[in-house]
Amino acid sequence: MYTNLQVFLQKELQDIKDAGLYKNERVIVSPQTAEIHLNTGAEVLNFCANNYLGLSNNPKLIEAAREALTTHGYGMSSVRFICGTTDLHKKLEAKVAEFFGTEDTILYAACFDANGGVFEPLFGEDDAIISDSLNHASIIDGVRLCKAARYRYNNADMADLEAQLQIAQKHRHRIIVTDGVFSMDGNVAPMDKIHELATKYDAIVMIDECHSAGVVGDTGRGVTEKFNVRGKIEIITGTLGKAFGGAIGGFTTGKKEIIEMLRQRSRPYLFSNSIPPSVVAAGIKMFEMMSETTELQDKLHSNTDYFMTRMQEAGFDLKPTKSAIIAVMLYDAKLSQDFAAALLKEGIYVIGFYYPVVAKGQARIRVQVSAAHEVEHLDKCIAAFTKVGKELGVLK
Ligand SMILES: *Cc1c(COP(=O)(O)O)cnc(C)c1O
């Protein structure tokens, strides 16, 4: 009998709508790139994709995927350890390790799974996990699946991290866990200091590089490159679903014994399907392109600098980003929604975020810059922001 649950769900859904928190999906009918077409007929510039390097519709990746469909077929119909491993999977794992300067890699269907399956096989009730307060939902869920003691430190606050490490000295093993780039402010975790504290207090470190890989560091190797700790971090997780082509797939890369143990015990790896060869082949191609040239990373960095500088000159209040995420601060929830709606009418697709996604009174529009953007796109976006900013009284 569905009746009771149905009535309950209908009321809950109405409550979500009444609170203005209901998420609607906009429907795109073109490939993911700078200029996209919506099912409403609108053509808009996309400033809210994680397509940082503009690879989501890259012809070379599409070709690599197409070729693998011919050579290796469509699906694997198996988890990795039964009959879901091809030469392509092994090759991509080696490429990921080469890119991050690590010892070995294990692939997952998504980084959500990588984070969900990393803690439970490695840590038990005698151990401690010390986690940044703004870590991604998948890290929080992964920690919940494991019996280790939990400690939380304020976002990127090294004094608080040190205090938590001191309390956690009583445990057998300790791990500090942090996002590389935090997705709402675009700030980075101070990896040099985190590594120092980890050494001082005998802890290992895990970084989630989902928003930083391909983006942060001169050659896009992530926060370990930016802070000169390449090869010194025990565990890195990441996604193929953002800068790295944007399709699907996640990974954990790091010390070889850790990866070996995950292959034996990590539940999303053991009990979930292997990623399809076409996606794996495109991933290999992507890492080959990344090692030949830094053209896309360079373009992303210059686009981000250009956008930041011009928006500041226009008078907007921006968070001091260290990534390709730029938070345009508006502080008021309704204003953030009105602003984003007005921008869409101007042909700019961005999203306004407000409580509970960000703290109360910290409403903003999040802009994500891409190497797919040309200067004309950036100029059009800045002009639209300026026009709407004046109309809504944000700019004088
Ligand atoms: C996007 C994201 C994930 C999830 O990655 P998927 O591969 O899409 O599952 C995990 N962690 C962080 C920090 C992310 O930004």
PDBQT file of the ligand as one rigid body, heavy atoms in Angstrom, charges set to zero:
ROOT
HETATM    1  C1  LIG A 401      32.385  16.044  -8.272  1.00  0.00    +0.000 C 
HETATM    2  C2  LIG A 401      33.051  15.615  -7.052  1.00  0.00    +0.000 A 
HETATM    3  C3  LIG A 401      33.030  14.280  -6.632  1.00  0.00    +0.000 A 
HETATM    4  C4  LIG A 401      32.221  13.234  -7.346  1.00  0.00    +0.000 C 
HETATM    5  O1  LIG A 401      32.819  12.897  -8.558  1.00  0.00    +0.000 OA
HETATM    6  P1  LIG A 401      32.029  11.929  -9.575  1.00  0.00    +0.000 P 
HETATM    7  O2  LIG A 401      33.112  11.308 -10.388  1.00  0.00    +0.000 OA
HETATM    8  O3  LIG A 401      31.123  12.813 -10.358  1.00  0.00    +0.000 OA
HETATM    9  O4  LIG A 401      31.278  10.955  -8.756  1.00  0.00    +0.000 OA
HETATM   10  C5  LIG A 401      33.757  13.924  -5.511  1.00  0.00    +0.000 A 
HETATM   11  N1  LIG A 401      34.468  14.842  -4.812  1.00  0.00    +0.000 NA
HETATM   12  C6  LIG A 401      34.486  16.141  -5.183  1.00  0.00    +0.000 A 
HETATM   13  C7  LIG A 401      35.286  17.122  -4.377  1.00  0.00    +0.000 C 
HETATM   14  C8  LIG A 401      33.779  16.573  -6.299  1.00  0.00    +0.000 A 
HETATM   15  O5  LIG A 401      33.793  17.855  -6.635  1.00  0.00    +0.000 OA
ENDROOT
TORSDOF 0
